[in-house]
Protein backbone atom coordinates (compact mmCIF):
# COMPACT_ATOMS: atom_id res chain seq x y z
CA UNK A 1 0.00 0.00 0.00
CA UNK A 2 1.29 3.46 -0.93
CA UNK A 3 -0.15 6.69 0.48
CA UNK A 4 0.44 10.41 -0.12
CA UNK A 5 -1.30 13.55 1.05
CA UNK A 6 -1.83 16.41 -1.38
CA UNK A 7 -3.68 19.72 -1.29
CA UNK A 8 -6.10 20.48 -4.11
CA UNK A 9 -4.82 23.84 -5.36
CA UNK A 10 -7.24 24.73 -8.16
CA UNK A 11 -9.97 27.12 -7.00
CA UNK A 12 -12.98 25.01 -7.93
CA UNK A 13 -11.61 21.81 -6.40
CA UNK A 14 -12.67 18.40 -7.68
CA UNK A 15 -15.91 19.23 -9.45
CA UNK A 16 -17.14 17.30 -12.50
CA UNK A 17 -14.46 18.18 -15.07
CA UNK A 18 -11.32 17.80 -12.88
CA UNK A 19 -12.88 14.71 -11.27
CA UNK A 20 -13.30 13.21 -14.75
CA UNK A 21 -9.61 13.88 -15.51
CA UNK A 22 -8.69 12.30 -12.18
CA UNK A 23 -10.77 9.18 -12.90
CA UNK A 24 -9.32 8.83 -16.40
CA UNK A 25 -5.82 8.94 -14.91
CA UNK A 26 -6.75 6.52 -12.11
CA UNK A 27 -8.12 4.05 -14.66
CA UNK A 28 -4.70 3.87 -16.34
CA UNK A 29 -3.49 1.84 -13.35
CA UNK A 30 -4.22 -1.71 -12.22
CA UNK A 31 -4.06 -0.91 -8.51
CA UNK A 32 -7.10 -0.25 -6.35
CA UNK A 33 -7.09 3.48 -5.65
CA UNK A 34 -8.98 5.51 -3.05
CA UNK A 35 -9.31 9.16 -2.09
CA UNK A 36 -9.70 10.01 1.56
CA UNK A 37 -11.00 13.33 2.92
CA UNK A 38 -11.14 13.47 6.70
CA UNK A 39 -12.69 10.11 7.70
CA UNK A 40 -14.42 9.35 4.38
CA UNK A 41 -12.80 7.08 1.80
CA UNK A 42 -14.14 6.57 -1.73
CA UNK A 43 -13.09 4.69 -4.82
CA UNK A 44 -10.94 7.04 -6.93
CA UNK A 45 -12.36 5.45 -10.08
CA UNK A 46 -15.94 6.46 -9.19
CA UNK A 47 -17.26 9.86 -10.31
CA UNK A 48 -20.13 9.80 -7.81
CA UNK A 49 -17.78 8.78 -5.04
CA UNK A 50 -15.37 11.64 -5.72
CA UNK A 51 -18.12 14.22 -6.14
CA UNK A 52 -19.75 13.06 -2.88
CA UNK A 53 -16.65 14.19 -0.96
CA UNK A 54 -17.29 17.82 -1.93
CA UNK A 55 -13.61 18.62 -2.37
CA UNK A 56 -13.02 22.36 -2.83
CA UNK A 57 -9.83 24.31 -3.49
CA UNK A 58 -7.45 24.28 -0.54
CA UNK A 59 -8.70 20.91 0.73
CA UNK A 60 -6.12 18.33 1.77
CA UNK A 61 -6.82 14.82 0.51
CA UNK A 62 -5.04 11.49 0.84
CA UNK A 63 -4.50 9.30 -2.22
CA UNK A 64 -4.10 5.61 -1.43
CA UNK A 65 -3.25 2.80 -3.83
CA UNK A 66 -2.78 -0.91 -3.34
CA UNK A 67 -1.52 -3.15 -6.12
CA UNK A 68 1.29 -3.88 -8.55
CA UNK A 69 1.68 -0.27 -9.73
CA UNK A 70 0.63 1.49 -6.52
CA UNK A 71 3.58 3.90 -6.23
CA UNK A 72 3.44 4.99 -9.88
CA UNK A 73 -0.34 5.42 -9.59
CA UNK A 74 -0.20 7.63 -6.51
CA UNK A 75 2.68 9.73 -7.82
CA UNK A 76 0.89 10.24 -11.16
CA UNK A 77 -2.34 11.30 -9.45
CA UNK A 78 -0.53 13.62 -7.03
CA UNK A 79 1.20 15.24 -10.02
CA UNK A 80 -2.19 15.74 -11.71
CA UNK A 81 -3.68 17.35 -8.59
CA UNK A 82 -0.62 19.56 -8.05
CA UNK A 83 -0.81 20.75 -11.68
CA UNK A 84 -4.30 22.11 -11.05
CA UNK A 85 -5.61 19.51 -13.56
CA UNK A 86 -3.85 21.18 -16.46
CA UNK A 87 -3.88 19.65 -19.91
CA UNK A 88 -0.11 18.92 -19.81
CA UNK A 89 -0.39 16.63 -16.79
CA UNK A 90 -2.83 14.27 -18.49
Secondary structure as GFF3:
##gff-version 3
##sequence-region A 1 90
A	DSSP	beta_strand	2	7	.	.	.	ID=ss1
A	DSSP	alpha_helix	16	26	.	.	.	ID=ss2
A	DSSP	beta_strand	32	37	.	.	.	ID=ss3
A	DSSP	beta_strand	40	43	.	.	.	ID=ss4
A	DSSP	alpha_helix	47	52	.	.	.	ID=ss5
A	DSSP	beta_strand	60	66	.	.	.	ID=ss6
A	DSSP	alpha_helix	70	82	.	.	.	ID=ss7
A	DSSP	three_ten_helix	87	89	.	.	.	ID=ss8
###
